[in-house]
Amino acid sequence: MSSVGPKQAIFERLAEIAQAFGHPGRLELLEHLAQRERSVEELTALSGMSFANTSRHLQILRRVRLVDTERRGKNIMYRLAGGNEIVGLMKYLGLIGERNVAEVSQTLNDYFHSRDSMEAVSREELTRRLADDLVIVLDVRPQDEFAAGHLPGARNIPLGELERRLIELPSDTEIIAYCRGPYCVMAFEAVVTLRAKGFNAARLEDGFPEWKAAGLTVERSIAA
């Protein structure tokens, strides 16, 4: 008879999931997969890791069912398994880090808050402003991520194209920018650029995955 009780057995499995989260490369892969499903090749290019390392980290995530796979022809596509729960867990991991880890708070102050010390717009407030048609929502992620899912009515101008496409944005309406999540730098950089050009701009408090995980309306340009 096993000496491991049911509680201990559950804790062992939970510890395996926690260990799978315990690598910055795997957290980054999960962030990319929270935008849309991707192949190993795509994730390798996005993460900057080697193909072998990307594959190894994905197998660790798959072993504890944080990601699922589907074969399409010669490609294996990866996607989050239970995406809303994983996004929520990553959000709370970040909040604990901000509260308990001095280096996390210092990085937030040195990089993020130095670029935008203004309070971000909450999901609830943005929902109200959208209902009253008071804002333009700007998605500064790459076009493929926007097409797979975005906030309702959002316009897509990837960050690298923003300066040359400013003419597409109204100068008399507040612009709320968002990107991949609370630690994605693209929304911060977009707000800096917009304000420098005289636009009234702010950022969403987090990003597309958190909006979707909250059960709010999402639009798609392609089947995803």
C-alpha atoms as a printed R data frame, in Angstrom:
    type eleno elety resid chain resno       x      y       z
1   ATOM     1    CA   MET     A     1   0.000  0.000   0.000
2   ATOM     2    CA   SER     A     2   1.319  3.395  -0.912
3   ATOM     3    CA   SER     A     3   2.385  5.618   1.981
4   ATOM     4    CA   VAL     A     4   1.535  8.745  -0.032
5   ATOM     5    CA   GLY     A     5  -1.849 10.137   0.910
6   ATOM     6    CA   PRO     A     6  -4.231 11.845  -1.530
7   ATOM     7    CA   LYS     A     7  -3.220 15.342  -0.433
8   ATOM     8    CA   GLN     A     8   0.476 14.571  -0.859
9   ATOM     9    CA   ALA     A     9  -0.195 13.008  -4.260
10  ATOM    10    CA   ILE     A    10  -1.986 16.168  -5.403
11  ATOM    11    CA   PHE     A    11   0.776 18.403  -4.029
12  ATOM    12    CA   GLU     A    12   3.383 16.361  -5.923
13  ATOM    13    CA   ARG     A    13   1.556 16.939  -9.195
14  ATOM    14    CA   LEU     A    14   1.051 20.632  -8.420
15  ATOM    15    CA   ALA     A    15   4.758 20.939  -7.660
16  ATOM    16    CA   GLU     A    16   5.531 19.533 -11.107
17  ATOM    17    CA   ILE     A    17   3.357 22.248 -12.669
18  ATOM    18    CA   ALA     A    18   5.088 24.906 -10.569
19  ATOM    19    CA   GLN     A    19   8.476 23.596 -11.699
20  ATOM    20    CA   ALA     A    20   7.374 23.874 -15.329
21  ATOM    21    CA   PHE     A    21   6.747 27.584 -14.752
22  ATOM    22    CA   GLY     A    22  10.196 27.926 -13.193
23  ATOM    23    CA   HIS     A    23  12.181 29.135 -16.215
24  ATOM    24    CA   PRO     A    24  12.106 32.556 -17.890
25  ATOM    25    CA   GLY     A    25  12.231 30.985 -21.334
26  ATOM    26    CA   ARG     A    26   9.145 28.902 -20.634
27  ATOM    27    CA   LEU     A    27   7.271 31.919 -19.292
28  ATOM    28    CA   GLU     A    28   8.090 33.758 -22.507
29  ATOM    29    CA   LEU     A    29   6.874 30.839 -24.610
30  ATOM    30    CA   LEU     A    30   3.608 30.837 -22.692
31  ATOM    31    CA   GLU     A    31   3.228 34.578 -23.307
32  ATOM    32    CA   HIS     A    32   3.686 34.059 -27.057
33  ATOM    33    CA   LEU     A    33   1.211 31.182 -27.070
34  ATOM    34    CA   ALA     A    34  -1.310 33.342 -25.203
35  ATOM    35    CA   GLN     A    35  -1.512 35.471 -28.364
36  ATOM    36    CA   ARG     A    36  -2.141 32.562 -30.747
37  ATOM    37    CA   GLU     A    37  -1.054 29.022 -31.546
38  ATOM    38    CA   ARG     A    38   2.392 28.669 -33.101
39  ATOM    39    CA   SER     A    39   4.885 26.184 -34.500
40  ATOM    40    CA   VAL     A    40   8.241 25.369 -32.905
41  ATOM    41    CA   GLU     A    41   9.945 27.322 -35.677
42  ATOM    42    CA   GLU     A    42   7.891 30.432 -34.952
43  ATOM    43    CA   LEU     A    43   8.521 30.162 -31.226
44  ATOM    44    CA   THR     A    44  12.242 29.698 -31.818
45  ATOM    45    CA   ALA     A    45  12.391 32.900 -33.854
46  ATOM    46    CA   LEU     A    46  10.317 34.869 -31.345
47  ATOM    47    CA   SER     A    47  12.153 33.704 -28.239
48  ATOM    48    CA   GLY     A    48  15.700 33.930 -29.569
49  ATOM    49    CA   MET     A    49  16.460 30.495 -28.146
50  ATOM    50    CA   SER     A    50  17.895 27.664 -30.182
51  ATOM    51    CA   PHE     A    51  15.527 25.216 -31.841
52  ATOM    52    CA   ALA     A    52  16.709 22.466 -29.493
53  ATOM    53    CA   ASN     A    53  16.124 24.541 -26.370
54  ATOM    54    CA   THR     A    54  12.719 25.725 -27.578
55  ATOM    55    CA   SER     A    55  11.674 22.133 -28.259
56  ATOM    56    CA   ARG     A    56  12.929 20.975 -24.868
57  ATOM    57    CA   HIS     A    57  11.029 23.702 -23.010
58  ATOM    58    CA   LEU     A    58   7.865 22.965 -24.965
59  ATOM    59    CA   GLN     A    59   8.092 19.294 -24.046
60  ATOM    60    CA   ILE     A    60   8.367 20.222 -20.364
61  ATOM    61    CA   LEU     A    61   5.265 22.397 -20.689
62  ATOM    62    CA   ARG     A    62   3.445 19.658 -22.588
63  ATOM    63    CA   ARG     A    63   4.316 17.019 -19.992
64  ATOM    64    CA   VAL     A    64   2.243 18.861 -17.362
65  ATOM    65    CA   ARG     A    65  -0.475 19.812 -19.874
66  ATOM    66    CA   LEU     A    66   0.235 23.540 -19.930
67  ATOM    67    CA   VAL     A    67   0.335 23.267 -23.729
68  ATOM    68    CA   ASP     A    68  -1.366 21.002 -26.240
69  ATOM    69    CA   THR     A    69  -0.245 20.051 -29.730
70  ATOM    70    CA   GLU     A    70  -1.884 19.369 -33.063
71  ATOM    71    CA   ARG     A    71  -0.219 18.032 -36.211
72  ATOM    72    CA   ARG     A    72  -0.971 19.934 -39.406
73  ATOM    73    CA   GLY     A    73   0.801 18.389 -42.334
74  ATOM    74    CA   LYS     A    74   4.502 18.486 -41.515
75  ATOM    75    CA   ASN     A    75   4.068 21.031 -38.709
76  ATOM    76    CA   ILE     A    76   3.313 20.528 -35.037
77  ATOM    77    CA   MET     A    77   1.278 23.449 -33.715
78  ATOM    78    CA   TYR     A    78   1.394 24.374 -30.025
79  ATOM    79    CA   ARG     A    79  -1.340 26.173 -28.094
80  ATOM    80    CA   LEU     A    80  -2.164 26.838 -24.457
81  ATOM    81    CA   ALA     A    81  -4.157 24.134 -22.708
82  ATOM    82    CA   GLY     A    82  -6.781 25.908 -20.608
83  ATOM    83    CA   GLY     A    83  -5.546 29.292 -21.720
84  ATOM    84    CA   ASN     A    84  -7.630 31.454 -19.393
85  ATOM    85    CA   GLU     A    85  -6.409 29.645 -16.282
86  ATOM    86    CA   ILE     A    86  -2.773 29.827 -17.398
87  ATOM    87    CA   VAL     A    87  -3.034 33.528 -18.198
88  ATOM    88    CA   GLY     A    88  -4.596 34.103 -14.794
89  ATOM    89    CA   LEU     A    89  -1.858 32.158 -13.038
90  ATOM    90    CA   MET     A    90   0.851 34.141 -14.844
91  ATOM    91    CA   LYS     A    91  -0.867 37.386 -13.869
92  ATOM    92    CA   TYR     A    92  -0.925 36.430 -10.183
93  ATOM    93    CA   LEU     A    93   2.678 35.247 -10.393
94  ATOM    94    CA   GLY     A    94   3.568 38.727 -11.614
95  ATOM    95    CA   LEU     A    95   1.612 40.413  -8.826
96  ATOM    96    CA   ILE     A    96   3.371 38.297  -6.199
97  ATOM    97    CA   GLY     A    97   6.710 39.136  -7.788
98  ATOM    98    CA   GLU     A    98   5.939 42.857  -7.766
99  ATOM    99    CA   ARG     A    99   5.028 42.664  -4.093
100 ATOM   100    CA   ASN     A   100   7.738 40.323  -2.805
101 ATOM   101    CA   VAL     A   101  10.792 40.594  -5.073
102 ATOM   102    CA   ALA     A   102  12.789 43.812  -4.905
103 ATOM   103    CA   GLU     A   103  14.368 43.279  -8.329
104 ATOM   104    CA   VAL     A   104  10.942 43.040  -9.980
105 ATOM   105    CA   SER     A   105   9.787 46.291  -8.384
106 ATOM   106    CA   GLN     A   106  13.048 47.993  -9.315
107 ATOM   107    CA   THR     A   107  12.778 46.914 -12.957
108 ATOM   108    CA   LEU     A   108   9.200 48.177 -13.087
109 ATOM   109    CA   ASN     A   109  10.329 51.547 -11.763
110 ATOM   110    CA   ASP     A   110  13.478 51.797 -13.880
111 ATOM   111    CA   TYR     A   111  11.971 50.778 -17.206
112 ATOM   112    CA   PHE     A   112   8.191 50.772 -17.231
113 ATOM   113    CA   HIS     A   113   7.231 53.543 -14.827
114 ATOM   114    CA   SER     A   114   9.976 55.834 -16.069
115 ATOM   115    CA   ARG     A   115   8.347 55.724 -19.506
116 ATOM   116    CA   ASP     A   116   4.795 56.097 -18.270
117 ATOM   117    CA   SER     A   117   4.100 57.043 -14.669
118 ATOM   118    CA   MET     A   118   0.432 57.737 -15.403
119 ATOM   119    CA   GLU     A   119  -2.124 55.253 -14.155
120 ATOM   120    CA   ALA     A   120  -3.082 52.725 -16.809
121 ATOM   121    CA   VAL     A   121  -6.676 52.374 -17.979
122 ATOM   122    CA   SER     A   122  -8.473 49.393 -16.442
123 ATOM   123    CA   ARG     A   123 -10.492 46.903 -18.456
124 ATOM   124    CA   GLU     A   124 -13.669 48.122 -16.776
125 ATOM   125    CA   GLU     A   125 -12.969 51.749 -17.615
126 ATOM   126    CA   LEU     A   126 -12.062 50.927 -21.213
127 ATOM   127    CA   THR     A   127 -15.306 48.974 -21.584
128 ATOM   128    CA   ARG     A   128 -17.251 52.044 -20.454
129 ATOM   129    CA   ARG     A   129 -15.372 54.359 -22.804
130 ATOM   130    CA   LEU     A   130 -15.884 51.994 -25.727
131 ATOM   131    CA   ALA     A   131 -19.605 51.875 -25.048
132 ATOM   132    CA   ASP     A   132 -19.705 55.681 -25.145
133 ATOM   133    CA   ASP     A   133 -17.504 55.806 -28.275
134 ATOM   134    CA   LEU     A   134 -14.955 58.005 -26.507
135 ATOM   135    CA   VAL     A   135 -11.674 56.303 -27.437
136 ATOM   136    CA   ILE     A   136  -9.664 54.685 -30.195
137 ATOM   137    CA   VAL     A   137  -8.175 51.345 -29.202
138 ATOM   138    CA   LEU     A   138  -4.761 50.690 -30.729
139 ATOM   139    CA   ASP     A   139  -3.268 47.193 -30.931
140 ATOM   140    CA   VAL     A   140   0.497 47.492 -31.495
141 ATOM   141    CA   ARG     A   141   1.210 43.759 -31.759
142 ATOM   142    CA   PRO     A   142   2.289 42.142 -35.043
143 ATOM   143    CA   GLN     A   143  -0.472 41.710 -37.623
144 ATOM   144    CA   ASP     A   144  -0.674 37.919 -37.256
145 ATOM   145    CA   GLU     A   145  -1.395 38.187 -33.529
146 ATOM   146    CA   PHE     A   146  -3.998 40.892 -34.146
147 ATOM   147    CA   ALA     A   147  -5.702 38.764 -36.796
148 ATOM   148    CA   ALA     A   148  -5.953 35.780 -34.446
149 ATOM   149    CA   GLY     A   149  -7.776 37.847 -31.824
150 ATOM   150    CA   HIS     A   150  -8.089 41.454 -30.665
151 ATOM   151    CA   LEU     A   151 -10.203 43.858 -28.644
152 ATOM   152    CA   PRO     A   152 -13.477 44.902 -30.299
153 ATOM   153    CA   GLY     A   153 -13.046 47.720 -32.780
154 ATOM   154    CA   ALA     A   154  -9.285 47.891 -32.280
155 ATOM   155    CA   ARG     A   155  -7.025 49.264 -34.979
156 ATOM   156    CA   ASN     A   156  -3.782 47.455 -35.680
157 ATOM   157    CA   ILE     A   157  -0.591 49.409 -36.220
158 ATOM   158    CA   PRO     A   158   2.472 47.353 -35.215
159 ATOM   159    CA   LEU     A   159   4.900 49.361 -33.107
160 ATOM   160    CA   GLY     A   160   7.582 49.413 -35.797
161 ATOM   161    CA   GLU     A   161   5.147 51.075 -38.222
162 ATOM   162    CA   LEU     A   162   3.624 53.562 -35.803
163 ATOM   163    CA   GLU     A   163   5.603 56.715 -36.584
164 ATOM   164    CA   ARG     A   164   5.032 56.543 -40.332
165 ATOM   165    CA   ARG     A   165   1.325 55.724 -39.893
166 ATOM   166    CA   LEU     A   166   0.374 58.390 -37.366
167 ATOM   167    CA   ILE     A   167  -1.675 60.107 -40.045
168 ATOM   168    CA   GLU     A   168  -4.174 57.232 -39.775
169 ATOM   169    CA   LEU     A   169  -5.032 58.188 -36.179
170 ATOM   170    CA   PRO     A   170  -7.399 61.016 -35.179
171 ATOM   171    CA   SER     A   171  -5.727 63.803 -33.221
172 ATOM   172    CA   ASP     A   172  -8.869 64.787 -31.317
173 ATOM   173    CA   THR     A   173  -9.715 61.414 -29.704
174 ATOM   174    CA   GLU     A   174  -7.983 59.659 -26.826
175 ATOM   175    CA   ILE     A   175  -5.984 56.590 -27.875
176 ATOM   176    CA   ILE     A   176  -5.645 53.532 -25.614
177 ATOM   177    CA   ALA     A   177  -2.763 51.266 -26.637
178 ATOM   178    CA   TYR     A   178  -2.279 47.637 -25.670
179 ATOM   179    CA   CYS     A   179  -0.059 44.703 -26.595
180 ATOM   180    CA   ARG     A   180   0.784 41.225 -25.268
181 ATOM   181    CA   GLY     A   181   0.457 41.652 -21.512
182 ATOM   182    CA   PRO     A   182   1.418 43.723 -18.466
183 ATOM   183    CA   TYR     A   183   5.187 43.405 -19.066
184 ATOM   184    CA   CYS     A   184   5.094 43.853 -22.837
185 ATOM   185    CA   VAL     A   185   7.100 46.981 -23.646
186 ATOM   186    CA   MET     A   186   5.360 47.756 -26.954
187 ATOM   187    CA   ALA     A   187   2.379 49.554 -25.424
188 ATOM   188    CA   PHE     A   188   4.672 51.685 -23.259
189 ATOM   189    CA   GLU     A   189   6.790 52.644 -26.269
190 ATOM   190    CA   ALA     A   190   3.690 53.391 -28.346
191 ATOM   191    CA   VAL     A   191   2.327 55.752 -25.698
192 ATOM   192    CA   VAL     A   192   5.678 57.560 -25.512
193 ATOM   193    CA   THR     A   193   5.688 58.001 -29.303
194 ATOM   194    CA   LEU     A   194   2.068 59.163 -29.432
195 ATOM   195    CA   ARG     A   195   2.455 61.705 -26.638
196 ATOM   196    CA   ALA     A   196   5.616 63.095 -28.226
197 ATOM   197    CA   LYS     A   197   3.569 63.782 -31.364
198 ATOM   198    CA   GLY     A   198   0.819 65.564 -29.450
199 ATOM   199    CA   PHE     A   199  -1.714 62.735 -29.134
200 ATOM   200    CA   ASN     A   200  -3.730 62.129 -25.978
201 ATOM   201    CA   ALA     A   201  -2.634 58.562 -25.286
202 ATOM   202    CA   ALA     A   202  -2.735 56.037 -22.452
203 ATOM   203    CA   ARG     A   203  -2.193 52.314 -22.122
204 ATOM   204    CA   LEU     A   204  -4.401 49.452 -21.067
205 ATOM   205    CA   GLU     A   205  -3.469 47.992 -17.670
206 ATOM   206    CA   ASP     A   206  -2.540 44.635 -19.188
207 ATOM   207    CA   GLY     A   207  -2.957 43.075 -22.638
208 ATOM   208    CA   PHE     A   208  -4.999 40.969 -25.005
209 ATOM   209    CA   PRO     A   209  -4.655 37.623 -23.141
210 ATOM   210    CA   GLU     A   210  -5.927 39.135 -19.883
211 ATOM   211    CA   TRP     A   211  -8.843 40.799 -21.697
212 ATOM   212    CA   LYS     A   212  -9.799 37.465 -23.271
213 ATOM   213    CA   ALA     A   213  -9.330 35.563 -20.002
214 ATOM   214    CA   ALA     A   214 -11.728 37.976 -18.304
215 ATOM   215    CA   GLY     A   215 -14.472 36.787 -20.667
216 ATOM   216    CA   LEU     A   216 -14.743 40.081 -22.518
217 ATOM   217    CA   THR     A   217 -15.664 40.338 -26.201
218 ATOM   218    CA   VAL     A   218 -12.929 39.394 -28.678
219 ATOM   219    CA   GLU     A   219 -12.913 39.878 -32.435
220 ATOM   220    CA   ARG     A   220 -10.954 37.883 -35.023
221 ATOM   221    CA   SER     A   221  -9.863 38.614 -38.567
222 ATOM   222    CA   ILE     A   222  -9.069 34.983 -39.377
223 ATOM   223    CA   ALA     A   223 -10.071 31.592 -38.029
224 ATOM   224    CA   ALA     A   224  -7.864 30.896 -35.026
